[in-house]
Amino acid sequence: MATAAQTKTVEDYEPVIQITGLRTQFGKQVVHDNLELEVRRGEVLGVVGGSGTGKSVLLREIVGLQAVTAGSINVLGTEVTSSSADAQHILRQNWGVMFQEGALFSSLTVAQNIQVPIRELTDFPQWAQDEIARVKLAMVGLPPDAGAKFPSQISGGMKKRAGLARALALDPELLFLDEPTAGLDPISANAFDELIKNLRSSLNLTVFMVTHDLDSLVAICDRIAVLVDKRVIVGTLEELMEVDNPWIQEYFRGSRGRAALGAKPGMKERN
């Protein structure tokens, strides 16, 4: 018989990110208006939307890299938009961010890139930083000799994994991914999806993932947040398929959506 812990679903977990009344405006351009979003502990939330809907902007606002026009962003019980420098310092130790293309520093080796957040946020000695880098390389499936190489000496897929290793350097509770599979071939993208799925399980991560990759949404996301009309509609894949919105219907029921959904067990196309 399954225990209560074993039968617990994502709906049973408390929110770790709560966004209320968010407004994002650049001059006269309003990107988000009264946006509400909740991310639950332990879930993989995929974030999608058309060009200009502010997907990456939203990620940057959550991690404090982009100021909001109005509203509240609460992460792990701390108000990001008004917290002190000390509170921000603590928060940054509890999340990891993988930016598009890995965003590695070209003048640093892969190991040194992984050590950047360790140097910025802790006083660990160099030997400990070296050991952490070695462990994180192995964790993301990179060979030990990759640590001594510069970003220009490794492939695009390896750069992605190195960026992920850096995001995981401090064993965060929250992992933010910005287009993690963009530019990867289908085999490499599938392997990266499996890596994220396994890391989520083994490290008890909560994952906030901005993506255009329908295969990733189908493969690893518990829920999907769709940015549309300056707000967000959130649901499971099945729930979103029933939403009466032209962009959502085209995205999930267009030719690419049908191809991705065809690979999902138990998913049937609606006539």
NORDAKA-V352160 format. One record per pair of residues at least 6 apart in sequence whose C-alpha atoms are under 7 Angstrom apart, sorted by sequence separation. I is the first residue (numbers start at 1). J is the second residue. D is the distance in whole Angstrom. If there is no record, write none. Layout:
((I,J,D) (I,J,D))
This chain:
((24,30,6) (25,31,6) (49,55,7) (60,66,5) (61,67,6) (73,79,6) (74,80,6) (137,143,7) (200,206,7) (226,232,5) (227,233,7) (251,257,6) (252,258,7) (261,267,7) (24,31,5) (48,55,7) (61,68,7) (73,80,6) (137,144,7) (225,232,6) (226,233,5) (24,32,5) (47,55,7) (73,81,6) (105,113,6) (151,159,7) (181,189,5) (225,233,6) (226,234,6) (241,249,7) (23,32,5) (24,33,7) (72,81,7) (104,113,6) (225,234,4) (22,32,7) (23,33,4) (134,144,7) (224,234,6) (225,235,7) (22,33,6) (23,34,6) (62,73,6) (118,129,7) (223,234,7) (224,235,6) (241,252,7) (22,34,5) (23,35,7) (223,235,5) (224,236,6) (21,34,4) (22,35,5) (223,236,4) (224,237,7) (21,35,5) (22,36,7) (115,129,6) (222,236,6) (223,237,7) (20,35,6) (21,36,6) (20,36,5) (64,80,6) (19,36,5) (20,37,7) (19,37,5) (115,133,7) (18,37,6) (19,38,6) (114,133,6) (18,38,5) (160,180,7) (17,38,6) (18,39,7) (140,161,6) (17,39,5) (31,53,6) (111,133,6) (15,38,6) (16,39,6) (31,54,6) (193,216,6) (197,220,6) (15,39,5) (16,40,6) (15,40,4) (16,41,6) (140,165,6) (14,40,6) (15,41,6) (13,40,6) (14,41,6) (157,184,7) (193,220,7) (13,41,5) (93,121,7) (137,165,6) (136,165,5) (10,40,7) (175,205,7) (157,188,7) (174,205,6) (175,206,6) (176,207,6) (177,208,6) (178,209,6) (179,210,5) (10,42,7) (173,205,5) (174,206,5) (175,207,5) (176,208,5) (177,209,5) (178,210,5) (179,211,5) (10,43,6) (136,169,7) (173,206,6) (174,207,6) (175,208,6) (176,209,6) (177,210,6) (178,211,7) (179,212,7) (110,146,7) (111,147,4) (110,147,5) (111,148,6) (132,169,7) (109,147,6) (110,148,6) (109,148,6) (110,149,6) (109,149,5) (110,150,6) (109,150,4) (110,151,6) (108,150,6) (109,151,7) (214,257,7) (218,261,7) (24,68,5) (25,69,6) (106,150,7) (23,68,7) (24,69,5) (106,151,6) (215,260,5) (23,69,5) (24,70,7) (214,260,6) (218,264,7) (23,70,5) (104,151,7) (22,70,6) (23,71,6) (22,71,4) (21,71,5) (22,72,6) (20,71,6) (21,72,6) (114,165,6) (115,166,7) (118,169,7) (20,72,5) (110,162,7) (114,166,4) (118,170,7) (19,72,6) (20,73,7) (113,166,7) (19,73,5) (18,73,6) (19,74,6) (114,169,6) (18,74,5) (17,74,6) (18,75,7) (102,159,6) (17,75,5) (102,160,5) (16,75,6) (17,76,6) (101,160,6) (104,163,7) (16,76,5) (102,162,7) (103,163,7) (102,163,4) (98,163,6) (98,164,6) (98,167,6) (97,167,5) (96,167,4) (96,168,6) (96,172,6) (93,170,6) (95,172,5) (94,172,4) (95,173,6) (96,174,6) (97,175,6) (98,176,6) (99,177,6) (100,178,5) (93,172,7) (94,173,5) (95,174,5) (96,175,5) (97,176,5) (98,177,5) (99,178,5) (100,179,6) (94,174,6) (95,175,6) (96,176,6) (97,177,6) (98,178,6) (100,180,6) (56,178,7) (56,210,7) (55,210,6) (42,204,6) (44,206,6) (45,207,6) (46,208,6) (47,209,6) (48,210,6) (42,205,6) (43,206,5) (44,207,5) (45,208,5) (46,209,5) (47,210,5) (48,211,6) (42,206,4) (43,207,6) (44,208,6) (45,209,6) (46,210,6) (47,211,6) (48,212,6) (41,206,6) (46,211,7) (46,217,6) (53,227,6) (46,221,6) (53,228,7) (44,220,7) (45,221,6) (44,221,5) (45,222,6) (46,223,6) (47,224,6) (48,225,6) (49,226,5) (53,230,7) (44,222,5) (45,223,5) (46,224,5) (47,225,5) (48,226,5) (49,227,5) (43,222,6) (44,223,7) (45,224,6) (46,225,6) (47,226,6) (48,227,6) (49,228,6) (45,225,7) (35,231,5) (36,232,7) (33,230,5) (34,231,7) (35,232,6) (32,230,4) (33,231,6) (31,230,6) (32,231,6))
